[in-house]
C-alpha cells in the first residue's frame, strides 16, 4: 500500500502496457507530444468526461468523469463513464434511492486492438470501483470511436493479476526514478514520443531521453 502522495495516475497503466518506456517518458520525465492519434483521443475523452452530461434514464444512471481510487493498489484517476443499473443485488449510492450495479465504460479512438492495454486500464478502473463500493464488478465495456461499437470485457483473475503486477513495476520505477531501456518495435512509428524516445539511437544505451537531450545541447554549446 502506497502513501497517497505517491499514488500513480490510473491512465498510465494503458501507456505502460503499450510501452514501459513511453509511460516513463510521459509520467516520470514529463515529456509529451501530440499527434493526430493523441488529439483525436483527447477530443473523444473530453466529450465522455463532461460531468454536466450525467443523466438518469429509467432504471439506469449514467455518471461521467467519475473520480476513482484504490488505496490498496496506490492508484487514482477518472472513469469516462460508469453506468449504474438499478438492481436488488446492487449497492446504495448517495443521493439516489434503491441499490445499483456499476458497469464502467472507457472511450477510445480507433478500433479494438489485439493488445490488452485498453482492457487493462478498464480492469484497473473496475478494481478501484470494487474497493470504493464494496461490490464485485465482473465486466465493463470499451467504446471505440472509429467502429462506434462496444466491446465487452470480462475481468478475469489473470487480467486482475496482470494489473497488480504492472502497477507494482510502475511503483518501483517511480520510486527509483528509472526510465526503462528502449525496445524498438513497429509500434514506435505510431508513437508521438518517438522524437524524444530516440529508439534507434538509444537502442544500446542506458539512461533517460531527457538526459540524452541535455548532453546533446551541452555538446552544441561547447565551442571546443
Beta strands, then each sheet from edge to edge (+ up, - down):
strand 1: 8-9
strand 2: 55-57
strand 3: 60-70
strand 4: 75-93
strand 5: 96-108
strand 6: 139-144
strand 7: 149-154
sheet 1: 1+ 4+ 3- 2+
sheet 2: 1+ 4+ 5- 6- 7+
end
